[in-house]
């Protein structure tokens, strides 16, 4: 008997900001995502965990159509992202902020120019408006006064926070964080994690965080997912993941005597 997938093409609920439905993606003979589904509601901070190379970053790249699924659907704010093209796709992408692992700042530009470049390219703001937005955003990440610094003059933690400031300067509705605390010491990792929580609580930003960092995940996650062999083998709260009986999840969390 064929599987009933009549619910496909049905628009998500109003508060269902991010929806992956029966997503499949492979590269050559390797299937990376296998009939995977996930829903993130408005104002929720979701965390996706799992071993290296299991497809966590592949998943979130579908949300801005950097990758296209082999099958399934990708929804963002009620629109099928995997079907969008041209200006509609550009508009959708501008609603999403992306914090990369290293911050991905332009080395030849100052902090100010890194942020002003985004505003000049994607808004009609005049100089005074851009300056106000940049100042406000740098103050929000507690890095006021670093406007004229180049990335090489910043610490690792400062680069990450400037990367976050650049990601939110357009005031996105959704944030994607790809290993936001990788390579940072525990104190700085907590600072970055606390900023992610503030974005959720103060600006009601919906987000997905890809991380191996249990400290970060424990701070930011409203809900958590563990990806293995293309599917979520555990999901719920962080406590649900810690208490999972799946051997791979147990090993990840360091549970003794995990098979």
TAWOGI-V265842 format. One record per residue. N is the residue number from 0. RES is the residue in one letter. SS is DSSP state (H for helix, E for strand, C for the rest). PHI is phi in radians with two decimals (999 if undefined). Layout:
N RES SS PHI
N RES SS PHI
This chain:
0 X C 999
1 X C -1.17
2 X C -1.27
3 X C -1.38
4 X C -2.09
5 X C -1.15
6 X C -1.28
7 X C -1.09
8 X C 1.39
9 X C -1.33
10 X C -1.12
11 X C -1.12
12 X C -1.15
13 X C -1.03
14 X C -1.61
15 X E -1.59
16 X E -1.30
17 X E -2.08
18 X E -2.41
19 X E -1.88
20 X E -2.11
21 X E 0.84
22 X E -1.29
23 X E -2.29
24 X E -2.63
25 X E -2.38
26 X E -2.23
27 X C 1.14
28 X C -1.51
29 X E -1.64
30 X E -1.54
31 X E -1.63
32 X E -2.08
33 X E -2.23
34 X E 0.98
35 X E -1.64
36 X E -2.26
37 X E -2.84
38 X E -2.26
39 X E -2.08
40 X E -1.47
41 X C -0.97
42 X C 1.36
43 X C -1.71
44 X E -1.88
45 X E -1.75
46 X E -2.09
47 X E -2.00
48 X E -2.10
49 X E 2.66
50 X C -1.19
51 X C -1.18
52 X C 1.35
53 X C -1.56
54 X C 1.95
55 X H -1.10
56 X H -1.22
57 X H -1.01
58 X H -1.02
59 X H -1.28
60 X H -1.16
61 X H -1.16
62 X H -1.22
63 X H -2.01
64 X C 0.99
65 X C -1.28
66 X C -2.31
67 X C -1.98
68 X C -1.25
69 X C -1.30
70 X E -2.78
71 X E 1.71
72 X E -2.29
73 X E -2.23
74 X E -2.01
75 X E -2.44
76 X C 0.89
77 X C 1.42
78 X E -2.04
79 X E -1.37
80 X H -1.06
81 X H -1.17
82 X H -1.82
83 X C -1.33
84 X C -2.49
85 X H 0.98
86 X H -1.14
87 X H -1.11
88 X H -1.19
89 X H -1.02
90 X H -1.09
91 X H -1.10
92 X H -1.10
93 X H -1.23
94 X C -1.49
95 X E -2.08
96 X E -1.74
97 X E -2.32
98 X E -1.79
99 X C -1.44
100 X C -0.98
101 X C -1.69
102 X C 1.61
103 X C 0.95
104 X C -1.36
105 X C -1.37
106 X C -1.10
107 X C -1.49
108 X C -1.99
109 X E -1.22
110 X H -0.98
111 X H -1.04
112 X H -1.17
113 X H -1.00
114 X H -1.47
115 X H -1.15
116 X H -0.98
117 X H -1.13
118 X H -1.19
119 X H -1.12
120 X H -1.32
121 X H -2.11
122 X C -2.36
123 X C -1.82
124 X C -1.11
125 X C -1.46
126 X H -1.03
127 X H -1.09
128 X H -1.17
129 X H -1.10
130 X H -1.05
131 X H -1.13
132 X H -1.13
133 X H -1.14
134 X H -1.06
135 X H -1.09
136 X H -1.27
137 X H -1.13
138 X H -1.14
139 X H -1.12
140 X C -1.64
141 X C 1.08
142 X C -2.30
143 X C -1.06
144 X C 1.60
145 X C -1.78
146 X C -0.94
147 X C -1.66
148 X C -1.41
149 X E -1.65
150 X H -0.89
151 X H -1.16
152 X H -1.60
153 X C -1.83
154 X C -1.30
155 X H -1.03
156 X H -1.17
157 X H -1.14
158 X H -1.04
159 X H -1.14
160 X H -1.26
161 X H -1.17
162 X H -1.05
163 X H -1.16
164 X H -1.04
165 X H -1.13
166 X H -1.20
167 X H -1.80
168 X C -1.15
169 X C -1.53
170 X C 0.97
171 X C -1.24
172 X C -1.52
173 X E -2.29
174 X E -2.17
175 X E -2.04
176 X E -2.03
177 X E -1.86
178 X C 0.87
179 X C -1.16
180 X C -1.98
181 X C -1.04
182 X C 1.40
183 X C -1.70
184 X C -1.23
185 X H -0.99
186 X H -1.15
187 X H -1.19
188 X H -1.05
189 X H -1.17
190 X H -1.05
191 X H -1.12
192 X H -1.10
193 X H -1.12
194 X H -1.15
195 X H -1.09
196 X H -1.13
197 X H -1.10
198 X H -1.08
199 X H -1.17
200 X H -1.40
201 X H -1.62
202 X H -1.94
203 X C 0.99
204 X C -1.39
205 X E -1.51
206 X E -2.60
207 X E -2.18
208 X E -2.01
209 X E -1.65
210 X C -2.74
211 X C -1.74
212 X C -1.46
213 X H -1.16
214 X H -1.11
215 X H -1.05
216 X H -1.04
217 X H -1.12
218 X H -1.39
219 X H -1.64
220 X C -1.38
221 X C -1.41
222 X E -2.52
223 X E -2.36
224 X E -2.32
225 X E -2.07
226 X E -1.72
227 X E -2.65
228 X C 0.90
229 X C 1.48
230 X E -2.36
231 X E -1.45
232 X E -1.66
233 X E -2.71
234 X E -2.74
235 X E 2.38
236 X C -1.53
237 X H -1.07
238 X H -1.12
239 X H -1.07
240 X H -1.17
241 X H -1.06
242 X C -1.65
243 X C -1.09
244 X C -1.63
245 X C -1.19
246 X H -1.06
247 X H -1.18
248 X H -1.15
249 X H -1.08
250 X H -1.12
251 X H -1.02
252 X C -1.57
253 X C 1.30
254 X C -1.22
255 X C -1.13
256 X C 1.08
257 X C -1.14
258 X C -1.20
